[in-house]
Amino acid sequence: MQQAAQGQCLAYGDDPWTAAARARFCQVLGADVEVLFFLTGTAANMVAVAAMLQPWEALITSYHAHLYEDECGAPEKFSGCKIIPVDRADGKLTPEDVEPLLAVRGDVHRAQPRAISITQSTEFGRVYTLKEIRTLADYVHRHGMYLHMDGARLANACASLGCTLKEMIIDTGVDIVSLGGTKNGLLHAEALIVVHPALRERAQYLQKQAGQLVSKMRFVAAQFLAYLHEDLYLQLAAHANAMARELSQQLARLPGLRLAHPTEANGVFVYVPLEKVEALRKGGYFFLFDERTGMARLMCNYATELHHVELLVDHWARVLS
């Protein structure tokens, strides 16, 4: 970013840094794709949904998907479309989940399913395998639909599976991807990777309408050049995942706790006694994902260190004993 601040260049992405970052993405993915840069994941998701759907069409996603539950209705407002949620305990969709919802196609009284959005990794920290994504993409394409991947933590999923971005996106058949950078160390930097040619022009104009064609785009693009260099994104994510595994293993040994989901990426989900929540939080904030069951979510990131894990576990041990 300091290097990008030297001298002068054209604004709104017409600069060497943005061009170089786009070219680097194409090189990493081994494909000719359109890459647009954003400041927030919400905006990237908004544009992705609007690029895929007409206002009378619908997006199918998990009931717990971030773009359904946690974006204040932004995708619906921006696209004018309807979102149809599917309730799955682990947040992972399958063709069997989607099939019943396609029965309304051709009925003018009903919003027409046109796209599916999956979250990688899911809101419960689960990771779609490459085979699962490929199966879903094949199913979606047979029905003339699009597949979107909300990848706020996509790097963590890649590190978990030991795969590359090319294997995760291009080889599986995903049409458009919201790729997160902020949750893995970048500063207000997200990317929208548009693979399907039919969506590219729409996405560019929608980016401008969403207020995300920023004048100093080079400062966002420059971060992705460093992020992709020598697989830095995988190194940062692998560290976060390792800290989450360590935290998960240590918490599982404490009395009165039970893991809610397998720890596959950088999130740990554990059931805690509701009457202990406030006391437990004095050792570090965590999100109570489900206030009825006491399911708590603890996230590790690129900057989490082992002593952070040990401090939290020591505090929890004292509270629970």
N, C-alpha and C positions, 0 to 999 in steps of 0.2 A: 504494500500500500504506500510505503514511503517512496519507493521508486516510481510508482504511478503518479505521485504528487509532483514530480519534477517536470518542469517545462509546461507546455500547453498542447492541447489536442482538441479535436471536435467533441461535441457533447452528444448526449442521448444514445450512447452505444456506438457511435461512428468513430471509434478510437482504436488504436492498435491493441490495447489490452483486451478489450471485449472481443475483437476479431481473433486474437490468439487463444482466448479461453474457449470460444466456440470451436475453433479448429482442434484444440486439445481434446475436447469432449468427443468430437467425431473420431479422433484417433483412438481414444480409449475404448469407445463403443464399437469401433470397426464398422461404422455406418454413417451415411449422410443424414444427419438429423438437424432439426431446428432447435436452438437452445436460447431461451430467454431468461433474463436474470431478474430477480425480485428481491424485495426487502423483507417480506414476511411469507410464511407458509400459507397463511389464510388467503392471501392474495393469489398465490400460485394455484391453490386449489380452486378458488373462484374462477379464474381464467380457464383452468383445465375443464371444469364442468361446463362452463358457458361455450367453450370451443366444441365440445362433443354434442351438446343438446340444443334443440329448438325449445321454445317455451312450453310447448304442449307435450314434451317428452319427459321421461323420468329416469332418474339414476337409482340403481339398486346398490345398497351398501350395508354394512353391518350396523346394527342398532347402536353399537358403542363406537362407531367410527368418529374420529375427531371432526371431520367435516360435517357430520350430522349432529353431534351433541355439543361440540365445544367451539363453534365459530359464529355463534349468535345469529344463525340463519343467513350468514353472508353468501354462501353458494346459491341458496334459493333466491335471495333478493337480487343478486347480480345476474343470474341466468334466467330467472323467471320460471324455472322448472320445479318439478316435484321430486323429492327424495323419498324412496321407499326403503325403510329399514328392515333388516332381517335379524332376528334375535338368535345369536349363537354364543354359547358359553365362553368360547375361546376367541371369538371375534373373527374367525376364519370362514370365508364363504366357499361353497362348493357348487358345482353345477346342479346338484340335487336341491340345494337351497333356492336357486334361482328359477328352476324350471316351473314351479307352480305360478310364479309371478308373471310369466310370459303369456298366460292364457288370455289376458285382456288385450293382446295386440290385435289391432284392427277394429276395436270397439271405440267409437268416436266419443263415448261418454267417459272414457278412462284415459289418464295420462299414459303415454306409450313408452314402455321400457326401451331405452336406447343405449345405455351404458352401465357398466358395473365399476365400482371403485373398491379396491382392496387396500388395506393398510399394512405396510411392511417395515418394521415389525408391527404387530397388532397392538391395540391399546392394552392388551393383557400380556404383552411381552412375548407372544408366540411368533414363530417365524414360519412363513410359507416356504415349503421346499420348492426347488426349481420345477420339479415334476408337477406339483400342485398348481403352480402358476401357469405352466404350459397347458395343462389340462383345462384350466378355466379359460385361458385365452383361446384355445381351439374351440371350446364350446361357444364362447361369446361371438367369435368371428363366423361360426356356422349360422348364427342367427342374425347376422348383419349388424352387430353391436360393437361398441368400443370397450376396451379395458383400460382403466386408469389405475395407477398405483400411487397412493399417498406415501411418499418415502421420507417423511420427516426424520426417521431413524433407519433409513435404507443402508447406510454404511454399517450400522450395527448388525443388520441382517446379513449383509455380505460377509462380514467378519465371522459371524456365527456359522455360516454355511461353507466358508472357505472358498468363496467364488468371487468373480470380478463383476463390475458393473455391466459389462457386455453380456456375460452369462445370465445375469439377473434381469436385464431389460430386453436386449435385442434377441437373444436366443430363446427366450420364453414367449415372445410375441406380444409384449405390452405395447399399447398404442401411444400412451402419454404418461409422463412421470413427473410428479412434484418431488424434486430431490432436495432434501434438507441439508443445510450446512451449519446453521446457527446452533443446533443442538449438539453438533460435533466439533465446535471450536471456532467457527467463523463469526464475523461481526455483521449482523443484519444481511445475511447472504443466503439466498435460496435460488434454485434454478428450476425451470420447467423444460423438460426434454420432450420435444414433440417428434415422435417417430413416424406416425401415420401422415402421409403427404396431404390428405384432405383436411387436416386440422391446422396446418402450419400458418396459412394466411390469416385465418380467423383468430388464432392465438396472438399474432402480432398486433392486430388492431385492438383486441380485447385487453392486452397488456397496457396499451395507452389509455383506454377508457377506465381502467382500474387504478390509474394514477401511479403505475409502477415503471413507466419508462423514465427513469430518473436522469437528470442532466449529467451527473457525475457517475455514470454507470461503470467507469473504469475501476472505481474503488471496490465495487462488488465483484467484477470479473477478475481482477487481479488476485483476489483471495482464492478463487477456484483454480487459478494456475498453480498456486502453491499447494492447494488441497489435493490436486491430482498428481502432483510431482512425486515420483517414487512411491506412489500409493500411500501418501500421508493419511488420507481419509480412512484407510483400513487400519493403519497403525493406531490412530486415535480411538477408533471404534473398538478394536480388539482389546485395548487397555480398559475401556469402560466395561466391556463384557466380562473381562477377567475379574474386575472389582465386584461386579454384580454376582458372579458365581461365588466369590469368596464370601460376600455378605449373605447370600442365600444359604450357603453351607453352615455358616456360624449361627444364623438365626434359627435354622431348623433344629439346632441342638438345645435351644432354650425351652424351658418348661412353659406350657400354655400356648405355644405358637404352632401354627400349621401352614405350610406353603399352599397357596391357592392355585398357582400355576407353575409349571416347570420354568426355570430360569434359562431362557434360550438367547436372550440378547442382553440389554443393559438395564432391564427393569426387574425388580423383585416384588412379588405379590404374596402377602402373608396375612392370615387371619389373626387379629389381635383382640384381646379382651376389651370390650367397649369402655368398661369402667376405668381402664388404664390408659386410654388414649392421651389425655392431657398430660399425664405424668411421663409417658413415653416421649411426647413431643418436646419435652424440655431437653432431651438429648439431641435434638435436631428435627427440623420440620419434615413431615411426610404427609402425603395426600391420603385421606380416608376415601378410598374409591367407592366403597359401599357402606353407608352408615347403618344399614340393617344387619349385615353379617359381620361387620368389622374388618372387611378386606382393605388392607392398606397397601399403598404403592410407594416404593422407594426406588429412586432412579440414581444410577451412577453415570458419570460422564468422563470425558477425556481428562479432567483435572482431579478426579477422585483419587485419593491415595490410600494406601493400606491403613495408615493410622486413623484416617477418617472412619473407615469401617470399624476398626477396633474400638474407637471411642464410642461410637453409637451402640455397638453390641455390648460393651461393658455397662453402659447406662441402662440399656434394656434389661440386661441380666439382673441388675440391682432392683429395678422396678418390679420385675416379674417374680423375684424370689420371695 
